[in-house]
Amino acid sequence: MTYTESVRAQLENLRTKENVRILALETSCDETAAAVIENGRKVISNVVFSQIDLHALYGGVVPEIASRAHVEACDRVIDEALKAADMTLQEVDALAVTCGPGLVGALLTGVSCMKGLAYAAGKPLIAVNHIEGHVSANYITHPDLQPPFVCLVVSGGHSHLVRVTDYGEYTLLGQTMDDAAGEAFDKAARVLSLPYPGGPRIDALAEEGNPHAMALPRPHTPGRYDYSFSGMKTAFLNAVNKMEMKGEELPKADLAASFRHAVVSFLVDKAILAAKETHAPALAMAGGVSANRLLRRMMQSACDEAGIPLYMPRLDLCTDNAAMIGAAAYYRLRRGELAEMTLNAQPALRLV
């Protein structure tokens, strides 16, 4: 029996098996992560190796360095995840890996690793969209959450509003026309000479400042639920440059607070509008920026006022991790979707 025939036969049993355990690997950017997830909702183990220290010297992620670090770390995090789960590879039902979007070299490392492991172990392999993984982090934090719902996906590379129609089925409601929210935070952090990673630094500093110290423009977008952060970023940069040219001391906490408030209020208003007008039974958030303290507070307050249930991943599941990939993979497996040995990295993979 060939590998393909074998895993197809296993798939039929796994689609009805009571407890399915998936070993997942995530290597889309600068975290090498592995996890074992049961039934898409329960975390048995979750291991993350962060590369922040490797990239801090350069002020951002260096793709070549990231890829090399993944090569060195993949085997180690997989072994640690299995050990923490007190399982062997043969006791796992299936494997999963992020195939995109992300850095092509980083993705290739993970895809190649899990293709080889799946073939050697004779286990089914599921390919997962990284953004779907972020959405699925909510299923781990909130076992009661089920589609349909609207989800705000906010990260360094993405700012989307999607309707989750069913597991694995999405409709795009709105998206950024230029910069993503996380990218805007990172650029604002550089302007204020804050160290990498910029987003969390802006968030922490903003807690000490006045969010109304600086007025920033409110962008107008062609789509009702679309975003735009380029104008905010440019206005912020120009204001800071003028202060520096005048020799003024930068009130960094106030500047950080003002920029954070402008971005977050824009995110919240559009998300609430989309949830209301599409009659969504619930609103969720996903992605690294969903860990932003002001975003979590303002979105909770707005949802409470609108009477819309809000779901947010717990903080350790907001940033890149493999648990969310295992959660997404479970529902792909239930739908009968398996990856072939021809699977390749897809750096520009879209969710919808």
C-alpha positions as CSV (number, residue, x, y, z in Angstrom):
1,M,0.0,0.0,0.0
2,T,1.4,3.4,-1.0
3,Y,1.7,6.3,1.5
4,T,-1.3,8.1,-0.2
5,E,-3.5,5.0,0.0
6,S,-2.5,4.4,3.6
7,V,-3.4,7.9,4.8
8,R,-6.6,8.0,2.9
9,A,-7.6,4.8,4.7
10,Q,-6.7,6.4,8.0
11,L,-8.6,9.5,7.2
12,E,-12.0,7.6,7.1
13,N,-11.4,6.4,10.6
14,L,-10.2,9.7,11.9
15,R,-13.2,11.6,10.7
16,T,-15.4,9.6,13.1
17,K,-12.8,8.9,15.9
18,E,-13.8,10.3,19.3
19,N,-10.5,11.8,20.2
20,V,-8.1,12.9,17.5
21,R,-4.6,14.2,18.5
22,I,-2.7,16.3,16.0
23,L,1.0,17.3,16.2
24,A,1.3,20.7,14.6
25,L,4.3,22.8,13.5
26,E,4.4,26.6,12.9
27,T,7.3,28.3,11.2
28,S,5.8,31.2,9.2
29,C,8.0,34.0,10.6
30,D,10.2,34.2,13.6
31,E,8.8,31.6,16.0
32,T,9.5,27.9,15.7
33,A,6.5,26.3,17.5
34,A,5.1,22.8,18.0
35,A,2.1,21.6,19.8
36,V,-0.2,18.6,20.3
37,I,-3.9,19.4,20.2
38,E,-6.9,17.2,20.9
39,N,-10.1,17.6,18.9
40,G,-9.2,21.1,17.9
41,R,-10.0,22.5,21.4
42,K,-7.7,21.0,24.0
43,V,-4.0,21.9,24.3
44,I,-2.0,18.9,25.4
45,S,1.4,20.6,24.8
46,N,2.5,23.8,23.3
47,V,6.2,24.7,22.8
48,V,7.4,28.0,21.3
49,F,11.0,29.0,20.5
50,S,11.2,32.7,19.9
51,Q,13.8,34.3,17.7
52,I,13.3,37.9,19.1
53,D,16.9,38.1,20.5
54,L,18.3,37.0,17.1
55,H,16.6,39.8,15.2
56,A,16.6,42.6,17.8
57,L,20.1,43.8,16.6
58,Y,18.6,44.5,13.1
59,G,15.4,46.1,14.3
60,G,13.2,43.6,12.5
61,V,13.0,40.0,11.2
62,V,15.8,39.0,8.8
63,P,14.4,36.2,6.6
64,E,17.7,34.4,6.1
65,I,18.5,34.3,9.8
66,A,14.9,33.2,10.5
67,S,15.1,30.3,8.1
68,R,18.4,29.1,9.6
69,A,17.1,29.3,13.1
70,H,14.0,27.2,12.1
71,V,16.3,24.5,10.6
72,E,18.1,24.3,13.9
73,A,15.0,24.4,16.1
74,C,12.3,22.3,14.3
75,D,13.5,18.9,15.6
76,R,14.0,20.2,19.1
77,V,10.5,21.8,19.5
78,I,8.8,18.7,18.0
79,D,10.6,16.5,20.5
80,E,9.7,18.8,23.3
81,A,6.1,19.0,22.3
82,L,5.8,15.2,22.2
83,K,7.7,14.8,25.5
84,A,5.4,17.4,27.2
85,A,2.4,15.5,25.9
86,D,3.8,12.2,27.1
87,M,3.3,10.8,23.7
88,T,5.4,9.2,20.9
89,L,5.1,10.1,17.3
90,Q,3.2,6.9,16.6
91,E,0.6,7.7,19.2
92,V,-0.3,10.9,17.3
93,D,-3.2,10.6,14.8
94,A,-2.1,13.2,12.2
95,L,0.4,16.0,11.6
96,A,-0.2,19.6,10.6
97,V,1.9,22.4,9.3
98,T,1.6,26.1,8.3
99,C,2.0,26.3,4.5
100,G,1.4,30.1,4.2
101,P,1.3,33.1,4.2
102,G,4.7,34.1,5.6
103,L,8.4,34.2,4.8
104,V,9.1,31.7,2.0
105,G,12.3,30.3,3.5
106,A,10.7,29.9,7.0
107,L,7.6,28.2,5.5
108,L,9.7,25.9,3.4
109,T,11.6,24.7,6.4
110,G,8.5,23.7,8.3
111,V,6.7,22.2,5.3
112,S,9.8,20.1,4.4
113,C,10.2,18.9,7.9
114,M,6.6,17.8,8.4
115,K,6.3,16.2,4.9
116,G,9.3,14.1,5.7
117,L,8.0,13.2,9.2
118,A,4.5,12.4,7.9
119,Y,5.9,10.1,5.2
120,A,8.4,8.4,7.5
121,A,5.7,7.8,10.2
122,G,2.9,7.0,7.7
123,K,0.7,9.7,9.2
124,P,-1.8,12.0,7.4
125,L,-0.6,15.6,6.9
126,I,-2.9,18.6,7.0
127,A,-1.8,22.0,5.5
128,V,-3.0,25.0,7.4
129,N,-3.4,28.7,6.4
130,H,-1.6,30.8,9.1
131,I,-4.4,33.3,9.3
132,E,-7.0,30.6,9.8
133,G,-4.8,29.4,12.6
134,H,-5.1,32.8,14.3
135,V,-8.9,32.6,13.9
136,S,-8.9,29.1,15.3
137,A,-7.0,30.2,18.5
138,N,-10.4,31.3,19.7
139,Y,-11.7,27.7,19.6
140,I,-9.1,26.8,22.2
141,T,-9.7,29.7,24.5
142,H,-13.5,29.5,24.1
143,P,-14.7,25.8,23.7
144,D,-18.3,27.1,23.4
145,L,-17.5,29.2,20.3
146,Q,-19.0,28.0,17.0
147,P,-19.5,29.6,13.6
148,P,-21.0,31.8,12.4
149,F,-19.3,35.0,13.7
150,V,-17.4,38.0,12.5
151,C,-13.6,38.0,13.2
152,L,-11.2,41.0,13.2
153,V,-7.8,39.6,12.2
154,V,-5.1,42.1,13.2
155,S,-1.4,41.4,13.0
156,G,1.9,42.7,11.5
157,G,0.8,41.8,8.0
158,H,-2.9,41.6,8.1
159,S,-5.9,43.8,9.0
160,H,-9.1,41.9,7.8
161,L,-12.7,41.7,8.8
162,V,-14.0,38.3,7.9
163,R,-17.3,36.4,8.4
164,V,-16.6,32.9,9.6
165,T,-19.5,31.1,7.9
166,D,-18.5,27.6,9.0
167,Y,-15.3,25.8,10.0
168,G,-12.9,26.5,7.1
169,E,-15.4,28.8,5.3
170,Y,-14.8,32.5,5.2
171,T,-16.2,35.6,3.6
172,L,-14.1,38.8,3.3
173,L,-16.0,41.9,4.6
174,G,-13.2,44.4,4.7
175,Q,-9.4,44.7,4.6
176,T,-6.6,47.3,4.9
177,M,-6.0,49.3,1.7
178,D,-2.3,49.9,2.6
179,D,-0.5,49.2,5.9
180,A,-1.7,46.6,8.4
181,A,-2.3,47.8,12.0
182,G,0.7,45.9,13.4
183,E,2.9,47.3,10.7
184,A,1.8,50.8,11.5
185,F,2.6,50.2,15.2
186,D,6.0,48.9,14.3
187,K,6.8,52.0,12.2
188,A,5.5,54.4,14.9
189,A,7.8,52.6,17.3
190,R,10.8,53.2,15.1
191,V,10.0,56.9,14.8
192,L,10.1,57.0,18.6
193,S,13.3,55.0,18.7
194,L,11.7,52.2,20.6
195,P,13.5,48.8,20.4
196,Y,12.2,45.8,18.4
197,P,9.6,44.4,18.6
198,G,7.8,47.7,18.3
199,G,4.1,46.9,18.7
200,P,4.4,45.6,22.3
201,R,6.7,48.5,23.2
202,I,4.2,51.1,21.9
203,D,1.5,49.4,23.9
204,A,3.4,49.4,27.1
205,L,4.6,53.0,26.8
206,A,1.1,54.2,25.8
207,E,-0.3,53.0,29.1
208,E,1.6,56.0,30.7
209,G,0.5,58.7,28.3
210,N,-2.4,60.9,27.3
211,P,-4.3,59.4,24.3
212,H,-5.7,62.8,23.4
213,A,-2.4,64.7,23.3
214,M,-2.2,64.6,19.5
215,A,-5.0,64.6,16.9
216,L,-4.5,62.2,14.0
217,P,-6.6,62.1,10.8
218,R,-9.4,59.6,10.4
219,P,-9.1,57.9,7.0
220,H,-11.9,57.5,4.6
221,T,-12.0,54.2,2.7
222,P,-13.9,53.1,-0.4
223,G,-15.2,50.0,1.3
224,R,-17.6,50.4,4.3
225,Y,-15.6,47.9,6.4
226,D,-12.1,48.6,4.9
227,Y,-9.1,50.0,6.8
228,S,-6.3,52.4,6.0
229,F,-3.4,53.3,8.3
230,S,-0.9,54.9,5.9
231,G,-2.3,58.4,6.5
232,M,-2.2,58.1,10.3
233,K,1.4,56.9,10.1
234,T,2.5,59.7,7.8
235,A,0.8,62.4,9.9
236,F,2.4,60.9,13.0
237,L,5.8,60.8,11.4
238,N,5.5,64.5,10.2
239,A,4.4,65.7,13.7
240,V,7.4,64.0,15.3
241,N,9.8,65.3,12.7
242,K,8.5,68.9,13.3
243,M,9.1,68.5,17.1
244,E,12.6,67.3,16.5
245,M,13.4,70.1,14.0
246,K,12.3,72.6,16.6
247,G,14.5,70.9,19.2
248,E,11.6,70.0,21.4
249,E,11.8,67.0,23.7
250,L,9.5,64.3,22.5
251,P,6.7,63.4,24.9
252,K,7.0,59.8,23.9
253,A,4.4,58.4,26.2
254,D,1.8,60.9,25.0
255,L,2.8,60.3,21.4
256,A,2.5,56.5,21.8
257,A,-0.8,56.8,23.5
258,S,-2.2,59.1,20.9
259,F,-1.2,56.9,18.0
260,R,-2.4,53.7,19.7
261,H,-5.8,55.3,20.4
262,A,-6.2,56.5,16.8
263,V,-5.4,53.0,15.4
264,V,-7.4,51.1,18.0
265,S,-10.6,53.3,17.8
266,F,-10.6,52.9,14.0
267,L,-10.3,49.1,14.4
268,V,-13.1,48.9,16.9
269,D,-15.5,51.2,15.1
270,K,-15.3,49.3,11.8
271,A,-15.5,45.9,13.5
272,I,-18.6,46.8,15.5
273,L,-20.2,48.3,12.4
274,A,-19.6,45.1,10.5
275,A,-20.9,42.9,13.3
276,K,-24.1,45.0,13.6
277,E,-24.9,45.4,9.9
278,T,-24.3,41.7,9.1
279,H,-26.3,40.7,12.2
280,A,-23.4,38.6,13.5
281,P,-24.3,36.5,16.6
282,A,-20.7,37.2,17.9
283,L,-17.5,39.1,17.3
284,A,-14.0,37.6,17.7
285,M,-10.5,38.9,17.4
286,A,-7.3,37.2,16.2
287,G,-3.7,37.9,15.5
288,G,-0.8,39.4,17.4
289,V,-2.3,42.8,17.7
290,S,-5.3,41.3,19.5
291,A,-3.0,41.2,22.5
292,N,-3.0,45.0,22.5
293,R,-4.3,46.2,25.9
294,L,-6.3,49.1,24.7
295,L,-7.8,47.1,21.8
296,R,-9.0,44.5,24.2
297,R,-10.5,47.1,26.6
298,M,-12.2,49.2,24.0
299,M,-13.6,46.2,22.0
300,Q,-15.0,44.7,25.2
301,S,-16.6,48.0,26.1
302,A,-18.1,48.5,22.6
303,C,-19.4,45.0,22.4
304,D,-21.0,45.3,25.9
305,E,-22.7,48.5,24.8
306,A,-23.9,46.9,21.5
307,G,-25.0,43.6,23.2
308,I,-22.6,41.5,21.0
309,P,-20.7,38.6,22.6
310,L,-16.9,39.1,22.3
311,Y,-14.4,36.3,22.0
312,M,-10.6,37.0,22.3
313,P,-7.8,34.4,22.4
314,R,-5.9,34.3,25.7
315,L,-2.6,36.3,25.4
316,D,-0.3,33.4,24.8
317,L,-2.4,32.3,21.8
318,C,-2.5,35.8,20.2
319,T,1.1,35.6,18.9
320,D,2.3,32.9,16.6
321,N,2.1,29.4,18.0
322,A,1.4,25.8,16.9
323,A,-1.6,25.2,19.1
324,M,-3.7,27.4,16.8
325,I,-2.4,25.5,13.7
326,G,-3.5,22.2,15.3
327,A,-6.9,23.6,16.1
328,A,-7.4,24.7,12.5
329,A,-6.1,21.4,11.2
330,Y,-8.6,19.4,13.2
331,Y,-11.6,20.9,11.3
332,R,-9.7,20.5,7.9
333,L,-9.2,16.9,8.7
334,R,-12.9,16.5,9.6
335,R,-13.8,17.9,6.2
336,G,-11.6,15.2,4.6
337,E,-8.8,17.5,3.5
338,L,-5.3,16.1,3.4
339,A,-2.0,17.5,2.0
340,E,-0.2,15.7,-0.7
341,M,3.6,15.1,-0.8
342,T,3.7,17.8,-3.5
343,L,2.8,20.4,-0.8
344,N,4.9,23.6,-1.2
345,A,5.2,26.8,0.7
346,Q,2.8,29.5,-0.3
347,P,4.1,32.9,1.0
348,A,1.2,34.9,-0.5
349,L,-1.6,32.4,0.5
350,R,-4.9,34.2,1.0
351,L,-7.6,33.2,3.5
352,V,-10.4,34.2,1.1
